[in-house]
Amino acid sequence: MSSPVRLLLASSHPGPTVTVTVLAAVIAAAVGHPVGLVVLVALTVVAGQLSIGLANDWIDADRDRAVGRSDKPVARGLIAASTVRNAAFGTAAASVVLSLFLGPLAAVAHLVLVAAGWAYDAGLKRSVASVVPFVVAFGLLPVVAVAAGPEAQLPAAWAIATGAVFGVAIHCTNVLPDLVDDAATGVRGFPHRLGLHASGVVAFGALVVAAGLVLVGQLTSGDPVRGSGVVLAVVGTVVVVVLAAVGIRLVLTGPPTRTLFRLVIASSLVLVVELGLAGARLVA
């Protein structure tokens, strides 16, 4: 038997939660925020992501039981749905309080980001607009990280666009392994309507577009990268394009697995780390 804390963490979608938090922290560090502010950004984002993940498992408890999801503690009866619900509201409240310390612009951006995640959990996942919360949330993530602090600077437009496009890739690849289970429980979001192959191609196509936006942004912005930064920018883009090609091949030749989602997550980490190392100017 696992402890309640471990069961709650398992119900919070820990992989995506950690990844999104790392992305926000790296972006915050890359724009030169002091360590204390970077930590505050990370704590705020992780609280918001925990609330979204917990709300998802609480709201979907009956659906997950119906299809026998063995990876869901609530569906297996290891923890009560009410406990997960209370934790979702508690972490949401914590994210609101923490957001207030980021400054007005970053706070509003983060609250909208979290609201988008909850809107997806609460019902948008069943509609053709299921991709919208992901576009909004990942488009706003650079705003939260860059605008935090007293100066409240905006990120470059290409950084916001990159986040929004990544949202498409993340949504589609995250849903692909669950298409059959979702169909059995009445969920028909954007990827479901496209179908397996088309949704996979759209996802990894979006990944290539995101990589292209990052490359163009670094090379043509008002303060472009130079020297070794150009090499890093090109290498990062090539790595992501290769990962996208692998993803498309997997989609077209085999059953959908969590590997597809992990390829997108790995690509996002490659690009954000490359941004920090190359010294790209993320501020508008």
Secondary structure, DSSP 8 states (H G I E B T S, - for coil): ---HHHHHHHTT-HHHHHHHHHHHHHHHHHTT--HHHHHHHHHHHHHHHHHHHHHHHHHTHHHHHHTT-TT-TTTTTSS-HHHHHHHHHHHHHHHHHHHHTT-HHHHHHHHHHHHHHHHHHHTGGGSGGGGHHHHHHHHHHHHHHHH-STT---B-HHHHHHHHHHHHHHHHHHHGGGHHHHHHTT---HHHHH-HHHHHHHHHHHHHHHHHHHHHHHHHSSS---THHHHHHHHHHHHHHHHHHHHHHHHHHS---HHHHHHHHHHHHHHHHHHHHHT---B-
